[in-house]
Amino acid sequence: MELRKDPITRSWVVVRDREAHAPSTDPCSLCPGNERLTPSPTILSLPENSPQWQVRVFPHFDPLFRIEGETERVADGIYDRMRGVGADEIIVELPQHDRRLSQATGEEIARVFEAYARRLADLKRDPRFKYISVFKNAGAGAGQEAAHAYSQVAATPFVPRRVLHELRSAREYYELKERCLFCDMVRQELAQKERVVESTPHFVALCPFASRVPFEVWVLPRRHHYCFEEDYAKLADRAELAGLLRRTWQRIEQVTPDYHLVLHTSPNTVPTQERIGFWASLEEDFHWHFELMPIVQRRPGPYLTKEVYFINIAPEAAAARLRELRLPD
């Protein structure tokens, strides 16, 4: 397995000449008591020093990125290639096989977020890794490999293209206005209220102005902070964030059971010797947030819809519909 860089789009492509292997499902390898069926070692278990875990982190069954070795980036004429060095981990969110995070308590969700923060902080100590992705594929339509609720962590020797776009836009906006683009977006959305799904004293859930998919929702802190793991370590309103995400999941699951959840946080600054480029004003211009992308449109689309985002419901209408949905008691 290797990584190849597209010289035109500047995106990295994973090349692997075999099919992926899914985790064993009978018995479920993610359930308590079946730890022997998962790769070793257990990287993190929460609560710590407890005989029964709620959250458990271990290496992926069939990782795209492997922790051993160096990237060994080399030229191939005009092209670039390197080894798939990184990390690929599974975060089992709940011990119960048939529970979703939307059914979890605030304390349980907060513990999952603590695992996110701790794995981000730990993996960012490795200078080989440029970015740490935290994401969740919920439902078969989103590529969920096991029925048991889980998230994933992937450390890569490059910054994903979507995050690079955000970093460039955030830096350019800050250079022009000396303000955070995301903070200005939050202020405008709260003032207009058209696309706000729900707001709390410290967080807001909203449908982005130019949503990529129907019912796309972002959850952002109302105060500025560029780094999720640093912010979460000192967050006094963890229950508030957990509650807002739970209610957002409950709303989305009334529209579709399938969605992607992605945490966008700051890239790894350990490999950089100087604060230049995207890192020059990173603390001031970037703003961590969750992006939740439901899978609603299932029909194969024409080629144009693969190159240009297309939605059949405006974000204002999507936000209004999500606000009106009745939440479980």
N, C-alpha and C positions, 0 to 999 in steps of 0.2 A: 504494500500500500504506500502511495506517495501523494504529495500535493503538487499541483501544477497551477501556475499563474497565467490567467488570460491577460495578454499584454494590452488588450483594447479596453476591457471593462475593469481591469486590475483586481479581479476577484480570484480567489483561490478555489480550486476544484479538487475534491477528494477522488482519487482513482484507485479502485479496488476491484480486482478481477474475480469476484465470487459473490454469491448471495449472502445476505446477513443471516445470522443465526438468532432466533428468538429464545427467550428464557423458557424453561420448562413450566408447563401449566398444570400438570397432573402428576403429583400434587403441586400446588402453587409454590414456587421457589421463593416468593416474597413473604409468605406467611411465617409467623413465629413458629419455631420448632423445625423449620426447614432450612436453617442457615447453612447447613452442609451442602446444599444444592446451589449456593451462590459462590462466586469467586472470592478468594481471600486476599487480603484481610478485611475485617470490618474496620472502616476508616473512622467512623464516628457513630456513636450511639447516644440517643437522648431519650429520657433524662439520664445524665451521667450517674454512674455508680448505682444503677437501679437493676434489680434482677429481671425486670420486664421492660423492654424498650417500646417507645412509641415511634421514634424516627431512627432509621438505620441507614448508613451510607456504606456502599461497597463498590468495587470496580465493576464496570459494565460487563455483561456476559460476552459481548462481541464488540470490543471497543473500536471506534474509528481512529482514535488517537492513543498512542502508547507512551508511557512515562519514561521508558528507557532511551538513553542515547542523546545525541545532539541532532539539530535540524539538518546540518550538512547541506545548506543551500548552495546549489551549483547552477551554472549557466548551461543552456543547451541551445547554442546559437543565440537568437533573440529572446528565447524563452527562459523561464526560471522554474526550477523544481526543487523540492526539499522533502525530507522524510516527514512522516506524519507523527511528529513528536507532540505529546500533549497529555491530556488526561480525559477520561470518559467514565463518569460515575453515575450510579443509581441512588436516588434518595427515596427510600420507602417512607411514605408519609404517615401511614396509620397501620396499626397491627391487624385491624379487622379487614377481612378480604373484600367485603361487599360495601364498604363505606367510601364516600367521596369527600373531598375537602369541603364541599358545600354543606355537608352534614356534620362537620367537625365543630368542636367548641372553639371559642376564641383562644383559649390556652393551647389547644392542640395545633391550631394554625400558626400561632406565634412560635411554637417550637419548630415547626417546619421552616419558618422564616429565619429562625436562629441557625438552623443547619445551613441554609443558603449563605448567611453572613459568614459563618465560620469556615465554610469551604472556600468562599471567595477570598477571605483574608489569608488562608493557608496557601492556596495555590498561587496567589499573587506574590508570594515570597520567592517564587522560582523565576529567574530572569529569562528563561527560555519561552515563557508564556506571555504573549502580548495581550490576550483578552480571555476572560472567563465568562462563558455563557451559562445562564441558568434558565431552564425552560421546562415546560410541562406539556405533553401531548395527551389530551383527554378525549377518549372515545376512539372507536375503530376508524372513523373517518379522518381522524387527526394522526393516525399512525401509532396509537397506543399498543404496545406489544404484549402487555399482560393486563388481565382484568383488575389486578390489585392496583390501588392508587399509588403513583410514584411520580417524581420529577427527575430531571437529569442535570448534570453539571458537565460542561465540556471546556477544557483549557486548550487553546490553540496558539500556534506560533505566529498568528496573524490576527488582525482586527477584522471581523466580518464586515462585508461591504455596507450593509444597512447601517451599522453603527458608525462606519466611516462617514457616511452621508450626514448623519446627525452631528458628528464631531465637527465637520467642516461648516455646516450651517450655523451651529452654535457659536463657533469661533468667529465667523464672519459677522454675525449679528452683534456679538459683543464688541468687536473691533469698531463697528459702525455706531453703536448706541451706548456702549458701556453698560449694558444690562443683559440679563439672562433671557434668552428667547423663550424658554419654557415658563419662566416666571411671568413674563408678559402674556403668554398664551393663557395661563391659569387665571390671571387677573381679568382678561377680556372675557373668557368663558364664564367666569363667576358673575361678571357684570351683566352679560347678555342673557345667561341662563338657558338659552335655546338648546344647547347640546350637553348640558350638565345632567347626568343621570342621578347622582347623589353627591352631596358635599357634607363634610363633617368639619369640626373646628380646625383640624390639621391636615386633611386630605380631601381630594376631589376625584370622582369618577366621571369621565366625560367621553362622548363620542367625538373623535377628532374631526376638524373642519373638512379635511380631505381624506375621509376614511378609505382604507384599501379594500375592506370587505364589509358586507352588511353587518351592522351591530358591533363593529369594532369599538372597544372601550379601552381607554387609558386610565390608570390610577396613578396620581402624582401627589407628592407632598406639597402643601401650599407654601411652606417655607423652603428656602433654597438649600439644597445640599447636592453635591456632585457624586457622592459615593455611598452606595447602599449599605455596605458592611460597616463603614465608619459611623454612619448615621444611626443604623439599627442598634449598634452597641450601646449607644447612649439615649435611645429613644424611650421616652416616658409614656408614649401613647401607642404601645404595641397592640393593645386590645382594640383600640380604635381602628388601626390599619387592618387587623385581622377581621374585624366585624365588617368593614367596608368591602374587603375582598370577598368574604363569604356571601354577602348580599348580592354582590355583582355576579358571582358564580351562579347563585340561585336564579337570578334574573335571566342570565344567558342560557341556563339549562332548560328554561321554559320555552326557549326559541329553538335550541339545538343541543344535543348531548355532546357534540364534537367541537373542540376548540383548542387553540394553542395559547399558552401563557408564556410570555418571555419577559425576563427582567433585564432592563437596560441600565447599566451602571458604568462607572468610569473604567477605561482600560487600565492595564497594568503599567504603572510608571516606573517600576523597579528597573527595567532594562535601559531606560533613558538616563544619560548622564547630565543632560541639560534640559531645562524646561523650554523647549522650542516646539514649533509646529503646533499640533493639536494640543500639546501639553502646556503651552505657554500660559494660557489663562484658564486651564481646565477647571480649577476649583471655582472660578467665577462664572464660567459660561455653560457648564454642563449641569444636568439635573436628572437624577435617577428617577425611573418610573417603570411601572408594569404595563405591558401591552397585551391585551386579550383579543385574540382574533378568532371569532366563531367561524365554523364551516357550515354555511347555509346553502350556497349555490352549488349543487351537485352535478348539474348537467355539464357535459363537455362543451366548452366554449370555443368560438372561432379563434384563429391565431391572434387577432388584435387584442383580445382580452388577456392573452398571455404576456403581451408586451406593455399594455396600458391597463392600470387598475380600473375595474368597472364594478359598480354597485347598483342594485335596483331599488334601493331605499335610501333616501337622503339621511345624513347623520342627525338632522334635526328631528325627523320623523322617528328614527330609530331610538333616539334618546327619550322622546315622548312616550313611545311604546314601552320601553324598559322601565321608565318611572311609574307607569300605570300598572305594571304587573304586581299581583299580590304575592307577597313573600310568605314562606311557611312560618307558622307560629313558633 
